[in-house]
């Protein structure tokens, strides 16, 4: 908490200083903010090269602002022209606040990128960002306990009961999405580049069927309990206490350093359907307050065309561009290949502000279902009722 307060004060002081000094940013200067940390130096190198070729001075700054902080900063003469590498689930908030410029139609072709990454860049049917890199979850397994990963979740459960178990935070929609989607459930209906937040599919017959399966994982098979968080599941897998774990590329270094015997596989099918995992996309957008929008988009385009390998080597960022996923350095990494295969079956969490209302509602109802306070049918119905109420309350304050 203290760290967050200090960070906010620093940003406020910086913005205030820039605004008060009356300075004017040079016409040939770009300021780029990035949410990426370890990749800052790599991004600056690409920015320097692009800048030399195009007569611009580019400064890349690591920054994780709130929408309010960004809105204040762009009023400054030294404010950011663009943001490179921000999680796509934050994009809608910037769009709704009127802070983002639409992507020029010719900047990139949707067909050249992972479908989930493209979907992540649209808000209300319009394209407001460019995809940079992608990530998702996949199935980690202990190679001392598992000789062959089952083809289906139904088979995996049978195996896990007999040998080693499976752990993940099954109260979170982030990990449960695949079960819901495989049965025909959904969060918000998505059509023509836009989400209909009034059309919630978390209590239809398919979603209820998925929640019955999750209830069985807890109360029939004893594989999952409410106190197993993502951190606990990760620790248990790392220490050889479970055979299977759902995790992401961010887990690999920790497991490797700990000497865990593991491999990564694409998710087994469920209910006869591919297992849809949430794909997170690092996206880039341009401030609609920038005086150098064309130059900012040109730099973003340059990074999309030339930055894939450097970003992968710097921070294990899997490129969103399909052609770049076939680079030798990426194809030769078995872990990365498993995630690339899974990304093709994934989709983004809805790129709408209303998504933020679901997280705790989903968790609380799953816990209530596991404790026996609600049936899966009741938990699903209650989830949708509470989500609609939360959305109505959120929108009433606009």
N, C-alpha and C positions, 0 to 999 in steps of 0.2 A: 504493500500500500504506500509506504514511504517513498519507494522508488518511483511509483507512478506519479505521486504528487510532485516530486522533484523534476521529473521529466516534463510534466505539464507546465511547471513554472519556467523551466528553461526555454520551452517553446514560446510561451507567452512573452518572456523577456526578449527573445530573439526577434519575434514579430514586432514587438513594440519598438525595439531599437531600429529595425529596418524601416518601419513606418515613420518614426519620428525624425530620422536623420535627413529625410527629404531626398535621398539618393534615387537615381533612376537607373534601372538595369539597362546595360548596353543592348542595342538591337541584335547584336551577334552573340549573345550569351544565353545559354539555356541552364535552368536549374531543374534537376531531376531528383525527385524523392523516390526512395525504394524501401519497401518493407523487408527486403532480403538483407541479411546481416553478413554472413560469411562471403557473400558474392559481391560486396561493395567494390572491392579493389578490381575484380574482374570486369564489372560493369563500367568502372571508370576507364579502364584500358580501352574497351570498345568505344566509349564516349570520346576519348582522346583521338582515336583513329578516325572516327566519323567526323569529329570536329575539325581535324586537320584537312580532311578532304573537302569539307564544305564551308570552311571559314568561320567556324563557331568555337567559342569557349564553352565547355560543358562541365558543370559541377554536379557530381552524384553524391547525394546525402542520404545516409541511413536514417529513416524516420518512420515511426509507426503512429501516425496522428489519428485522432478522432475526426469525425466529419466536421465538428465545430472548429477544431484547431486548423484543419485544412482550409475551411471557409474563411477564417480570419487571416491565414497566411497568404492566400492568393490576393488579398487586398493590398499587400505590401509590394513595393517596387521590386523587391528581391524575392518574391514569392515563387513557388514551384510552377513550372510550365507543364509538368507531367509527372505521373507516378508510374514507375516501372516495377512490376512484381508485387502485387497486392493480392491477397486471397479473394477469389471471385465472390465469396459469400458476403463481402463488404461492398461490392460494387453498387448494388441497388440503393444503398443508403446515400452514396455520393450522387447517383442519378436523381433520386427523389429530391435531393437538396438543390438540384439545378447547377451542379458544379462541373459536370462533364460534357465534353464535346462529342458529337456523334462521329463515328469512325468514317473516314472518306471511303466511298464505295470501292475505289480501286486499290485500297491499301493491301488487302489480302483476299484470297479466295477461301471461302469456308471449307470447300472440299479438300483442301490441302492439309487440314488439321483434324485431330481426333474429334469425333462428333461431340463428345461430352465437353471438350474444351470450347468448341464453337458455341454450344448451347449456353455455356457459362458467361458468354460475352454479350448476350442479348438481355435487355430489360424492356418489358412491355412491347416486344416485337421490333425494337430498334437496337442496332449494334453500337455499343458504347465503349468497347474495349477490344484489345488484341490479345490473343492467347500467347503465353510465353512457355510455360512448363506445366506439367501435370503430375499428379500423385494420387494414389489410391491405396486401399488395403488389399491384402492377399492372405493366403493361408501359410503360416509358418508351421513346420513340423520338426520334431526331434528325430534325427536320423538314427539314433540308438533305439528308439521305441517304435518307429514306423518304417516299415520296409517299402510300402507302396500306399500312396494316398488314394482313398476311395473315390470313385467317380461321382458319387452323390452324397449329399448331406445325410440322407437317411441311413446310408451305409456307414458313414463316418461316425454317426452317433452310436451305432451298434459297436463299432470297433473301439470308440473312446470309452464306452462303459466298461469294456473288458480290459483296456490297456491304456492308462495314462490320462484320460480325460481331455477336455477341451475348455479353454477359458477365454473370455472376452467380456467387455462390459455390455451385457445383454439388456440392460435397462435403457441404453441409448439408441435413438433412432439412427445414429451414425452407423452403428454396427448391425442394426436390425433391418435396415432398408432392403437388403437383398432377399430376406424371407418374405417381407411384405410385397415387394414388386413381383417376385416369382409366382405368387398366388393371385396376382391381379389387383392388389392394393396400390395406392400411391399417396403422396402427400398432397400436392396441389396439381390439378390437371394442367398439362402443358400442351399447347397447340399453337402453331404458327408463330413461334418465337416468344410466346407470352404465357405466363401462369395465371390461371383463374383461381384466385385465393378463396373464392366462395364455393369452389368445387373441391371438397376434401374427401379423399378416398381411403381414410384410415379406419373406417367402420363398415366397409362393404364386405361381402361374403369372403372375398379373398384375403383381406386384411385380418379378419377374424380367424380364418384358418391358420394364418401365420402366427397369430398370437396364441392359438392353441398349441402350436409346435413349441413356441418359446416357453409356455407354461409347462409343457412336458419336460423340457430340458431341466427345469428346476424341480418340479414336484413329482415327476415320474422317474426320471433318470438320475437326478441328483448331481448333474454336471455343472449347473450354474446356481449361484446364490446371489442375493441382493448386495452382499458386502464385497463382491468381486468387482473392483473398479478396473479401469484400463491399466493403471499403474501396478496394481496387485497381480493382474493377469500377466503383465509383462515380466514382473519379477519372478513369478512362479515358473514361467517358461524358461527364462534365462537360467534359473537354478535347477532345471531338469525335473521340475515337479509336475509338469503336465506335458502331454504329447503334442497337442495342437494349440495354436494361438492365432488370433486375427490381429495383424499389425501392419505397419507401413515401412517404407524405406528408411524412415527416421530411426527404426529399431535396429538396423543391421549393424552399425558400428558398436553399439552396446553389447549385442550378442557375440559379435566377433571378439571384442576385447575380453569378454568374460569366458571365452572358450566354449560357449554353448555349441553343441553339435546340432546344426540345423540346416534346413533348406527351405525354399519358398516355392509355393505352387499356386497356380490359378485356383480360384474357388471352385469347389465341386458344385454341380447343379443342385437345385432344390425344386421339388414338385415338378420335375421334368423340364425345368426352365433354367436358362443361364442365371447365375447369381449376380445381381446388379449391386456393385459397390459404389459408394459416393466418390466421385472424382473431384479432387480439389485442383483448381487451375490458378496459377499465378498469372494475373492479367495486367495489362498496361493501359492507361488512359491519359487523355490530355485535358488539362483544365480549360474550361470555356472562357476563362478570364485571361488566358495567355495571349500575348501579342505575337507570339511565334508559334502558332499552332501548326502551320505547315512544316516548319523545321522539326518540331517535336515529334510529329507523326513520322517524318522521314527518318529520324533517329530510331524510333521504335521499329520501323520497317527494317532498317539496317540490322538491328539487334536480332530480329526474328529470322533474318536471312543468314546471319553470320555467327550468332552467339551460341548456338546449340552445344557444341562440344566444350567450349570454355565454361559454360554454365554447368554442364554435367560434371566436368572435372573439378570445378570449384566447390560445388555443393550437392552433387548427385541429383541435379535437377533433370528429370526426364523431359525431353523436348515435346512440346505439343504438336509440332509439325511431323506428319507421318513419315516423310522422307528422311528426316533427321533421326527418327527412331531406328532406322536401318543402318546407321553408321556402325562401322566395325567395332569401335570401342564400346558401343552400347549393346550391340548384338552378342558380343563375346562375354558379357556379364550375365550369368545365369539368374542372379537375383533380379536384376533390372528387367530381363526378358519376361520373367513371371509377372512383374507388375505391368509391363507393356501389354501383355496378353489380357490381363484383368481389366486394364483401362478400356479396352475395346468392348467390354461388357458393362461398363460403368456409365454413370450419369451424374451431373452435378446436383448437389442439394439445391433446391429452388432459389434462384437469384432474386429474391424478394425480401423486403424488410420484415414481412409477416412471419418468415421462417424463424426468426429469433424468438417468437412466442412459444414454439413447439417443444423446445428441448426439455425444459423442466416438467412440462405437462406429460410428455411421453414417459419420462423416467418415473414420475410419481405414480402413474397408472399401472405401469409394469410392476412396480414394487407392490402395489395394492393387489394386483392380480396374483402375484406369487404368494402373498400372505394369506390368500383365501378370502379377502374382503370383497373381491369382485370376480366374476367369471370373465373369460376372455371377451365374450359379447358385451358385457357391461363395461369393461375397461375400455374397449374400442369406442363404444357409444359415448362414454363419459369424456374420453380424450377429444373427440370431435366437438362435443358441446363446449368444453372448456376452451378449446382453441378458437372457436368462433367468437366466444365471449371476449377472449383476450384480444383478438383482432379488432373487434368492434370498439373495445375500449381504447386500443392504440390509435385507431383512425379517428376517434372522436376528439383527440387532442390536436389534430392537425389544423 
